[in-house]
Amino acid sequence: MKAAVYRGPGDIRIEDTPEPEIEEQTDAIVRITHTAVCGSDLWFYRGEEEEEEGAPVGHEPMGIVEEVGDDVRSVEPGDRVFAPFAISCGECEFCRKGIHTSCVNGGFWGGEGRGAQGEKIRAPQADGTLVRVPDRYADDEDALEALLPLTDVMGTGHHAAVCADVEPGDTAVVIGDGAVGLCAVLAAKRLGAERIIAVGHHEDRLELATELGATEVVSSRGEEAIEEVQELTYGGANHVLECVGAESSLETAAGVVRPGGNIGYVGVPHVEDPTFLQPLFFSNASLTGGPAPVRAYAEELMDDVLQGTLDPSPIFTKTVDLDGVPEGYEAMDEREAIKVLVKIDQ
């Protein structure tokens, strides 16, 4: 089969790789029909995170179940499914607590037969990991494209809102205008925030943030951005959603949170000097978050998507086929696309 493979910084190739097979009776084989390129993929693409040369890549799978192990009970061949970026059993202590990214039997996509930017994937812990799409929507392209962000960015944006303790009537500040930040705007709106201030650097993305529910936008940087948000919020916001992970964005979040407030952080931290922690300490502000347990939120978010009250699909601003995945990485790296949708015709 064909799959996207990492060959070094800036070098993603489509190569022939072995087809995945059932290895454990809890596995399923899924034929991928939709996937995506994630902003977090850019960390290794740019050489800012280590990745093994030759590793299949991608962690946002949606497709059709082709085969299941003898112990799989929740899905069967022919089912349309999607899967979060983390594999989870659904039964261990941490899955039962809703922290599926800490599953003792789980892990993350990647490695042989487990890169989602390919024609097929082996899904370990299928009963805990795979989310079945109701039959009536299984071939509804609009619904599928709206559901695909639930594999990662929509669930991650929602996690930021939950960790920031956003409730009806609140003022929320979203740091970051990438796909996760835009989904965090949607999440804050879904949870009832009255004011949503989106902070970013790209006018086109901030325009989309407004379309998705942001009531105000801030396009300045650094101290200027902090001062502008402080003025808009009369001294800071109680609910701040940090959706980037860069040192500068964490500093901005720490600079705009109100004493006693909450920062929900979901951007993978890339920090050399954590001096932003000191103002949080002295203001008694909370910093809560981590890799989003997307599986915990999948059903409730899917219900809203299928009812037509939640649609994160506008974050896809470029569509490619499997052979176009390298082009998709380039487009996101050059900020020519917010998020790239990959459709695989088989």
Residue pairs with C-beta under 8 A, 6 or more apart in sequence:
1 16
1 17
1 18
1 19
1 118
1 119
1 120
2 14
2 15
2 16
2 17
2 118
2 119
2 322
2 323
3 14
3 15
3 17
3 56
3 115
3 117
3 118
3 119
4 12
4 13
4 14
4 56
4 57
4 58
4 115
4 117
4 118
4 322
4 325
4 326
5 12
5 13
5 14
5 15
5 17
5 54
5 55
5 56
5 57
5 115
6 12
6 44
6 45
6 51
6 52
6 53
6 54
6 55
6 56
6 57
7 13
7 53
7 54
8 47
8 53
9 44
9 45
9 46
9 47
10 45
10 46
10 47
10 333
12 45
12 57
12 325
12 326
12 329
13 326
14 322
14 323
14 325
14 326
17 56
17 112
17 113
17 118
18 112
18 113
19 113
19 120
20 29
20 112
20 113
20 114
20 120
20 121
20 122
21 29
21 113
21 122
22 28
22 29
22 67
22 68
22 69
22 122
23 122
23 124
24 69
24 124
25 69
25 70
25 71
25 72
26 69
26 71
26 72
26 89
26 124
26 125
26 126
26 127
27 68
27 69
27 72
27 122
27 123
27 124
27 126
28 65
28 67
28 68
28 69
28 72
28 75
28 122
28 123
28 126
28 130
29 65
29 66
29 67
29 68
29 120
29 121
29 122
29 123
30 61
30 63
30 64
30 65
30 66
30 81
30 83
30 120
30 121
30 122
30 123
30 130
31 63
31 64
31 65
31 66
31 119
31 120
31 346
32 61
32 62
32 63
32 116
32 118
32 119
32 120
32 121
32 344
33 62
33 63
33 64
33 144
33 343
33 344
33 346
34 62
34 63
34 82
34 144
34 145
34 148
34 341
34 342
34 343
34 344
35 58
35 60
35 61
35 62
35 116
35 117
35 148
35 342
35 344
36 58
36 60
36 148
36 149
36 151
36 152
36 316
36 339
36 340
36 341
36 342
37 58
37 117
37 325
37 328
37 329
37 332
37 339
37 340
37 342
38 59
38 60
38 85
38 152
38 153
38 179
38 339
39 153
39 178
39 179
39 180
39 332
39 339
40 268
41 57
41 58
41 329
41 332
42 329
42 332
42 333
43 49
43 268
43 270
44 50
44 51
44 57
45 329
45 333
46 333
48 270
51 57
55 110
55 111
55 115
56 110
56 111
56 112
56 113
56 114
56 115
56 117
56 118
57 110
57 115
57 116
57 117
58 109
58 115
58 116
58 117
58 118
59 85
59 108
59 109
59 110
59 116
59 151
59 152
60 85
60 116
60 148
60 151
60 152
61 82
61 83
61 109
61 116
61 121
61 123
61 151
62 80
62 81
62 82
62 83
62 144
62 147
62 148
62 151
63 80
63 81
63 82
63 120
63 121
63 344
64 78
64 79
64 80
64 81
65 75
65 76
65 77
65 78
65 79
65 81
65 130
66 77
66 120
67 77
68 75
68 76
68 77
68 126
69 126
71 127
72 126
72 127
73 127
74 126
74 127
74 130
74 132
75 81
75 126
75 127
75 130
75 132
79 132
79 133
79 138
80 132
80 133
80 135
80 137
80 138
80 139
80 144
81 130
81 131
81 132
81 133
82 130
82 131
82 133
82 147
82 148
82 150
82 151
83 116
83 123
83 129
83 130
83 131
83 151
84 100
84 129
84 131
84 150
84 151
84 152
84 155
84 293
84 294
84 295
84 298
85 108
85 109
85 151
85 152
85 294
86 100
86 101
86 103
86 106
86 107
86 108
86 291
86 293
86 294
86 295
87 103
87 106
87 107
87 108
87 109
87 123
87 124
87 125
87 128
87 129
88 95
88 100
88 101
88 103
88 105
88 106
88 125
88 128
88 129
88 293
88 295
89 95
89 103
89 104
89 105
89 106
89 125
89 127
89 128
90 100
90 125
90 127
90 128
90 129
90 295
91 105
91 128
92 103
92 104
92 105
93 104
94 100
94 102
94 103
94 104
95 103
95 106
95 128
95 295
98 293
98 296
99 293
99 296
100 106
100 128
100 293
100 294
100 295
100 296
101 290
101 291
101 292
101 293
102 293
103 125
103 128
105 125
105 128
106 124
106 125
106 128
106 129
107 124
109 115
109 116
109 121
113 120
113 121
113 122
114 121
114 122
114 124
115 121
117 322
117 325
117 342
118 322
119 322
119 344
119 346
123 129
123 130
128 295
129 295
131 150
131 295
131 298
131 299
131 302
133 143
133 144
133 147
133 302
134 306
137 143
137 144
137 147
137 306
142 313
143 305
143 306
145 313
145 316
145 341
146 305
146 310
146 311
146 312
146 313
147 302
147 305
147 306
148 313
148 316
148 341
149 155
149 179
149 183
149 312
149 313
149 315
149 339
150 294
150 297
150 298
150 301
150 302
150 305
150 312
151 294
152 292
152 294
153 179
153 180
153 183
153 312
153 315
153 339
154 183
154 186
154 187
154 301
154 310
154 312
155 292
155 293
155 294
155 297
155 298
155 301
156 180
156 183
156 184
156 243
156 266
156 292
156 294
157 180
157 181
157 182
157 183
157 184
157 185
157 186
157 187
157 241
157 243
157 266
158 183
158 184
158 187
158 190
158 292
158 297
158 301
159 264
159 266
159 289
159 292
159 293
159 294
159 297
160 174
160 180
160 184
160 187
160 241
160 242
160 243
160 264
160 265
160 266
160 289
160 292
161 172
161 184
161 187
161 188
161 190
161 191
161 193
161 239
161 241
161 264
162 187
162 191
162 264
163 262
163 263
163 264
163 265
163 266
163 288
163 289
164 172
164 239
164 240
164 241
164 262
164 263
164 264
164 288
165 238
165 239
165 262
165 264
166 172
166 187
166 188
166 191
166 192
166 193
166 239
166 241
166 264
167 191
167 192
167 193
168 191
168 192
168 193
168 194
169 192
169 193
169 194
170 188
170 192
170 193
170 194
170 195
170 238
170 239
171 193
171 194
171 195
171 196
171 197
171 233
171 237
171 238
171 239
172 188
172 193
172 195
172 196
172 197
172 237
172 239
172 240
172 241
173 196
173 197
173 199
173 229
173 233
173 237
173 239
173 240
173 241
173 253
173 256
174 181
174 184
174 185
174 188
174 196
174 197
174 198
174 199
174 209
174 214
174 241
174 243
175 181
175 199
175 240
175 241
175 242
175 243
175 244
175 249
175 252
175 253
175 256
176 184
176 199
176 200
176 242
176 243
176 244
176 249
176 267
177 198
177 199
177 200
177 201
177 202
177 205
177 206
177 209
178 205
178 243
178 244
178 338
178 339
179 315
179 338
179 339
180 243
180 244
180 266
180 267
181 198
181 200
181 209
181 241
181 243
181 244
182 205
182 208
182 209
182 212
182 312
182 314
182 315
182 338
183 312
183 315
184 241
184 243
184 266
185 196
185 198
185 209
185 212
185 213
185 214
186 212
186 213
186 310
186 312
187 241
188 196
188 213
188 239
188 241
189 196
189 212
189 213
190 304
190 309
190 310
193 239
194 215
195 215
195 216
196 213
196 214
196 215
196 216
197 214
197 215
197 216
197 217
197 218
197 229
197 232
197 233
197 237
198 206
198 209
198 210
198 214
198 216
198 217
198 218
199 217
199 218
199 219
199 225
199 229
199 252
199 256
200 206
200 209
200 217
200 218
200 219
201 219
201 221
202 219
202 335
203 219
205 338
206 214
206 217
206 219
208 314
208 315
208 338
209 217
210 217
211 314
212 314
216 232
218 225
218 228
218 229
218 232
220 228
221 248
222 248
222 251
222 252
223 255
225 252
226 252
226 255
226 256
229 236
229 237
229 252
229 255
229 256
230 236
230 255
230 256
233 256
233 258
235 258
236 256
236 257
236 258
236 259
236 261
237 256
237 257
237 258
237 261
238 257
238 258
238 260
238 261
238 262
239 261
239 262
239 264
240 253
240 256
240 257
240 261
240 262
240 263
240 264
241 263
241 264
241 266
242 249
242 250
242 253
242 263
242 264
242 265
242 266
242 267
242 289
243 249
243 266
243 267
244 250
244 267
245 265
245 267
245 268
245 269
245 270
246 267
246 270
247 270
247 271
247 272
247 273
247 276
249 267
250 265
250 267
250 269
250 271
250 276
251 275
251 276
253 263
253 265
253 276
254 263
254 276
254 277
254 279
254 280
254 285
255 276
255 279
257 263
257 280
257 283
257 285
258 283
258 285
259 283
259 284
259 285
260 283
260 284
260 285
261 283
261 285
261 286
262 285
262 286
262 288
263 280
263 285
263 286
263 287
263 288
263 289
264 288
264 289
265 287
265 288
265 289
265 290
266 289
266 290
266 291
266 292
268 291
277 287
279 285
280 286
280 287
301 310
304 310
305 311
305 312
315 338
315 339
316 338
316 339
316 340
316 341
317 337
317 338
317 339
317 340
318 328
318 331
318 336
318 337
318 339
318 340
318 341
319 340
319 341
319 342
319 343
320 327
320 328
320 340
320 341
320 342
320 343
321 342
321 343
321 344
321 345
322 342
322 344
324 342
325 340
325 342
328 337
328 340
328 342
329 340
330 336
331 337
331 340
332 338
332 339
332 340
